[in-house]
């Protein structure tokens, strides 16, 4: 089994910062990409940022220049540094890992349980 454990959400004032962390554990052969998605009330889940094995990053246009994704490949951990937070960043943030659990096994997506980020004065 694979588990994704998230931490770092909370309440912050506009303009503030938060850092999210997500560690993947369990039966893992290779992690191809890790990233963050978010879902606000009444909206669909959307990509925030991803980083793959080759360190290629992909950011949503709405967070470029404010958020930074980083990975510790040895620890199978991904981080999201969020600066300049805005009320529209309020959402549940979900960690995603695209990985395979054994040699020859296909990669698939795994999800964390979600962590709430609220930006409000």
Rosetta blueprint (number, residue, H / E / L):
1 X L
2 X E
3 X E
4 X E
5 X E
6 X E
7 X E
8 X L
9 X L
10 X E
11 X E
12 X E
13 X L
14 X L
15 X L
16 X L
17 X L
18 X E
19 X E
20 X E
21 X E
22 X E
23 X E
24 X E
25 X E
26 X E
27 X L
28 X L
29 X L
30 X E
31 X E
32 X E
33 X E
34 X E
35 X E
36 X E
37 X E
38 X E
39 X E
40 X L
41 X L
42 X L
43 X L
44 X L
45 X L
46 X E
47 X E
48 X E
49 X E
50 X E
51 X E
52 X E
53 X L
54 X L
55 X L
56 X L
57 X E
58 X E
59 X E
60 X L
61 X L
62 X L
63 X L
64 X L
65 X L
66 X L
67 X E
68 X E
69 X E
70 X E
71 X E
72 X E
73 X H
74 X H
75 X H
76 X L
77 X E
78 X E
79 X E
80 X E
81 X E
82 X E
83 X L
84 X L
85 X L
86 X L
87 X H
88 X H
89 X H
90 X L
91 X E
92 X E
93 X E
94 X E
95 X E
96 X E
97 X E
98 X E
99 X E
100 X E
101 X L
102 X L
103 X L
104 X L
105 X L
106 X L
107 X L
108 X E
109 X E
110 X E
111 X E
112 X L
113 X L
114 X L
115 X E
116 X E
117 X E
118 X E
119 X E
120 X L
121 X L
